[in-house]
Amino acid sequence: MTQRLNYMEQSPELTKKFLAFSQQLTHGAIEQSIIDLVVLRASQMNGCAFCIDMHVKEARIHGERELRVHHVAGWRESPLFAPRERAALAWTEVLTKLPDTGVPDELYERVRTQLSEKELSDLTYVIMSINGWNRANVAFRPVPGAYDKAWGLDKANLS
């Protein structure tokens, strides 16, 4: 894959502000382990190789088990995820690929049994953020792993 353009260099101020927004989300009500699952799942759904690569490495650095990382794509059939994680993954999927009829009430009610209003709100912002990054990276095709050393992702020992 060849990168089309480096949007981070072309729009440094916008990148800086969007990055600050995204980093702020790690200080919200959603625990890092769920953030790791959510950003990986959205990236898989959006076909963003750059983000899949990055988020697998981040999850491993944050202590996520390797098998769970492999199971994210098939989380519904996997016994490795708790109800709270399943709720977050379901919410991620519905917001990443919005149905024509909107978010079903049944799904909203099911997710609300696992997440508080604050958590659901914060999770929604996490999903908004990763979908934005996915769209930029799918459009401009940065090379997966290109920033590993600069961003400390080489610590995952997966390169």
C-alpha positions in Angstrom: 0.0 0.0 0.0 1.2 3.5 -0.8 0.1 6.5 1.2 -1.9 9.0 -0.9 -1.1 12.0 1.2 -0.1 12.8 4.7 -3.2 14.6 6.1 -1.4 15.1 9.4 1.2 17.2 7.7 -1.3 18.9 5.4 -3.7 19.9 8.2 -1.5 20.0 11.3 -3.8 22.3 13.4 -6.9 20.2 12.7 -5.0 17.0 13.4 -3.6 18.4 16.6 -7.1 19.4 17.8 -8.7 16.1 16.8 -5.9 14.2 18.5 -6.4 16.3 21.7 -10.2 15.5 21.5 -9.4 11.8 21.1 -6.9 11.7 23.9 -9.3 13.4 26.2 -11.6 10.4 25.8 -9.2 8.2 27.8 -10.0 10.3 30.8 -13.8 9.7 30.6 -16.1 7.2 32.2 -15.1 4.3 29.9 -12.3 2.1 31.0 -9.3 1.7 28.7 -9.9 -2.1 28.2 -13.3 -1.3 26.6 -11.9 1.6 24.6 -9.3 -0.8 23.2 -12.0 -3.3 22.1 -14.3 -0.6 20.7 -11.7 1.2 18.6 -10.4 -2.2 17.2 -13.9 -3.3 16.3 -14.9 -0.1 14.6 -11.6 -0.2 12.7 -12.2 -3.7 11.6 -15.7 -2.8 10.4 -14.4 0.2 8.4 -11.5 -1.8 6.9 -8.9 0.5 8.3 -5.6 -1.5 8.2 -3.6 1.4 9.7 -6.0 1.6 12.7 -6.3 -2.1 13.1 -2.6 -2.4 13.3 -2.3 0.4 15.8 -5.1 -0.7 18.1 -4.0 -4.3 18.2 -0.6 -3.1 19.4 -2.1 -0.6 21.9 -4.4 -3.3 23.3 -1.4 -5.6 23.8 0.6 -2.8 25.5 -2.4 -2.1 27.8 -2.3 -5.8 28.8 -5.2 -7.2 26.7 -4.9 -11.0 26.2 -3.9 -12.0 22.7 -6.9 -14.4 22.3 -9.4 -11.7 23.1 -7.9 -9.5 20.5 -8.3 -12.3 17.9 -11.9 -12.8 19.0 -13.1 -9.1 18.7 -14.2 -9.7 15.1 -16.5 -12.5 16.3 -17.4 -11.2 19.7 -21.0 -12.4 19.5 -20.0 -16.1 19.3 -17.0 -15.8 21.7 -17.3 -16.6 25.4 -14.4 -14.3 26.2 -16.4 -11.0 26.7 -18.4 -9.8 29.7 -21.9 -8.4 29.3 -20.6 -4.8 29.7 -18.0 -5.4 26.9 -20.7 -7.0 24.7 -22.9 -3.9 25.2 -20.1 -1.6 24.2 -19.3 -3.7 21.1 -23.0 -3.8 20.1 -23.2 0.0 20.5 -20.0 0.4 18.5 -21.4 -1.7 15.6 -24.8 0.1 15.4 -23.1 3.6 15.5 -20.4 2.6 13.0 -22.9 1.3 10.4 -26.1 3.2 11.2 -29.2 1.4 10.2 -31.6 3.2 7.9 -34.2 3.1 10.7 -31.8 4.5 13.3 -30.7 2.9 16.6 -33.3 0.3 17.6 -34.9 1.0 21.0 -34.3 -2.6 22.0 -30.6 -2.2 21.5 -30.5 1.1 23.4 -32.4 -0.5 26.3 -30.1 -3.5 26.4 -27.0 -1.3 26.4 -28.4 0.9 29.1 -28.6 -2.2 31.4 -24.8 -2.3 31.3 -23.8 1.4 31.0 -24.8 4.5 32.9 -26.0 7.5 31.0 -22.5 9.2 31.4 -20.8 6.0 30.3 -23.0 5.7 27.2 -22.5 9.3 26.3 -18.7 9.0 26.7 -18.7 5.7 24.7 -20.6 7.4 21.9 -17.8 10.1 21.7 -15.2 7.3 21.6 -17.0 5.7 18.7 -17.4 9.1 16.9 -13.7 9.7 17.3 -12.5 6.3 16.0 -14.9 6.5 13.0 -13.4 9.9 12.1 -9.8 8.6 12.3 -10.9 5.5 10.3 -12.3 7.6 7.5 -9.2 9.8 7.2 -6.9 6.8 7.2 -9.0 4.8 4.7 -9.1 7.8 2.4 -5.4 8.6 2.6 -3.9 5.1 3.2 -1.1 5.7 5.7 1.1 2.6 5.9 0.3 0.3 8.9 3.2 0.4 11.4 4.8 3.5 9.9 4.6 5.4 13.2 5.3 2.5 15.6 8.6 3.7 16.9 7.5 7.4 17.1 4.3 6.5 18.9 5.8 3.8 21.2 3.9 1.0 19.5 7.1 -1.0 19.0 6.8 -1.9 22.7 4.0 -4.4 21.7 6.7 -6.5 20.0 4.4 -7.4 17.2 6.2 -5.8 14.2 
